[in-house]
C-alpha cells in the first residue's frame, strides 16, 4: 500500500532533464562520435537508500524512490535535486547515478543476503 501511495504522488516540475546517454559535462554529440567512458561511478557516501527504480524507454519518464536520512521515500526523476548540491542524473534497473560536487556517484539497490547475483 505504501508503494502505491508513493507512486501516486504527483511529479513535481523540475530542472531540465539530463540525457541518460551523455555523462555530465560531455555533449551528446561527443558521445555519439567517441562513445561514453566506461569508468564506473564511485559509490556515494551520503546517507541515502534506493528503495526502487522504475526504468522507462523514455529516460525522462524513469523515476526512483530514494530515502534521505531515514525520511519518507521521495519519488524523483532525472534532473531532480536529491539533497542540496546533489542531482539525480540517471536511473538504471539496479542503481541510479547522482551528481555531487561535480562528480558522478552511484547508489545501488541493496540485495537481501543469500539472494543470488544475476
C-alpha positions as CSV (number, residue, x, y, z in Angstrom):
1,X,0.0,0.0,0.0
2,X,2.9,2.4,0.8
3,X,4.4,1.7,-2.6
4,X,1.1,2.6,-4.3
5,X,0.9,5.8,-2.3
6,X,4.5,6.8,-3.3
7,X,3.9,6.1,-6.9
8,X,0.6,8.1,-7.0
9,X,2.5,11.2,-5.8
10,X,2.3,13.9,-8.5
11,X,5.6,14.5,-10.2
12,X,7.0,17.9,-9.3
13,X,8.2,20.1,-12.1
14,X,11.9,20.2,-12.1
15,X,15.0,21.4,-13.8
16,X,15.6,20.3,-17.4
17,X,16.2,16.6,-17.5
18,X,19.7,15.3,-18.2
19,X,20.3,12.9,-21.0
20,X,20.9,9.4,-19.7
21,X,23.3,8.6,-22.6
22,X,25.7,11.6,-22.1
23,X,27.8,11.8,-18.9
24,X,27.9,15.1,-17.0
25,X,29.9,17.7,-18.8
26,X,30.1,15.8,-22.1
27,X,27.9,16.8,-25.0
28,X,25.7,14.1,-26.6
29,X,27.5,14.8,-30.0
30,X,30.8,13.8,-28.4
31,X,29.3,10.6,-27.0
32,X,28.0,9.7,-30.5
33,X,31.4,10.3,-32.0
34,X,33.7,8.7,-29.4
35,X,31.4,6.7,-27.0
36,X,30.9,7.2,-23.3
37,X,33.6,6.5,-20.8
38,X,33.3,3.1,-19.2
39,X,34.8,4.3,-15.9
40,X,32.4,3.2,-13.2
41,X,31.0,5.8,-10.8
42,X,32.1,5.6,-7.2
43,X,29.5,4.6,-4.6
44,X,28.1,7.6,-2.8
45,X,29.0,8.2,0.9
46,X,25.8,10.2,1.5
47,X,23.1,8.7,3.8
48,X,20.8,7.7,1.1
49,X,18.9,4.5,0.3
50,X,17.5,3.5,-3.1
51,X,14.1,1.7,-2.4
52,X,13.1,1.2,-6.1
53,X,13.9,2.2,-9.6
54,X,11.4,2.4,-12.4
55,X,13.0,2.5,-15.9
56,X,11.0,3.7,-18.9
57,X,12.0,3.7,-22.5
58,X,11.9,7.5,-22.3
59,X,14.7,8.3,-19.7
60,X,12.9,11.4,-18.6
61,X,9.9,9.3,-17.5
62,X,12.0,7.0,-15.4
63,X,11.8,7.5,-11.6
64,X,13.3,6.3,-8.4
65,X,12.2,6.1,-4.8
66,X,15.0,7.4,-2.6
67,X,15.2,7.7,1.2
68,X,17.3,10.6,2.5
69,X,18.5,10.2,6.1
70,X,15.6,7.9,7.2
71,X,12.9,10.3,6.0
72,X,9.9,9.2,3.9
73,X,10.9,8.0,0.4
74,X,10.6,10.6,-2.4
75,X,9.8,9.9,-6.0
76,X,12.4,11.6,-8.1
77,X,13.1,12.0,-11.8
78,X,16.3,12.6,-13.7
79,X,17.4,16.2,-13.0
80,X,15.6,16.4,-9.6
81,X,17.6,17.6,-6.6
82,X,18.1,14.7,-4.1
83,X,19.8,16.8,-1.4
84,X,21.3,20.4,-1.7
85,X,24.1,20.1,-4.2
86,X,23.2,16.6,-5.4
87,X,21.2,15.9,-8.5
88,X,19.7,12.6,-9.8
89,X,21.4,12.2,-13.2
90,X,20.3,8.7,-14.5
91,X,18.1,5.8,-13.5
92,X,19.0,2.2,-14.2
93,X,17.3,-1.1,-13.2
94,X,19.6,-1.8,-10.2
95,X,21.2,1.6,-9.4
96,X,21.0,5.4,-10.0
97,X,23.7,7.9,-10.9
98,X,24.0,11.1,-8.8
99,X,26.0,14.2,-9.5
100,X,27.5,15.7,-6.3
101,X,30.2,18.4,-6.3
102,X,30.8,17.8,-10.0
103,X,31.4,14.1,-9.6
104,X,29.3,11.2,-10.6
105,X,28.4,8.8,-7.8
106,X,26.3,5.7,-7.8
107,X,23.6,4.4,-5.4
108,X,22.5,0.8,-5.8
109,X,19.7,-1.3,-4.6
110,X,20.5,-3.4,-1.5
111,X,20.4,-7.1,-2.0
112,X,19.0,-9.4,0.6
113,X,21.6,-11.8,2.0
114,X,21.5,-15.1,0.3
115,X,19.9,-13.7,-2.8
116,X,21.8,-15.0,-5.9
117,X,23.5,-12.4,-8.1
118,X,22.3,-12.1,-11.7
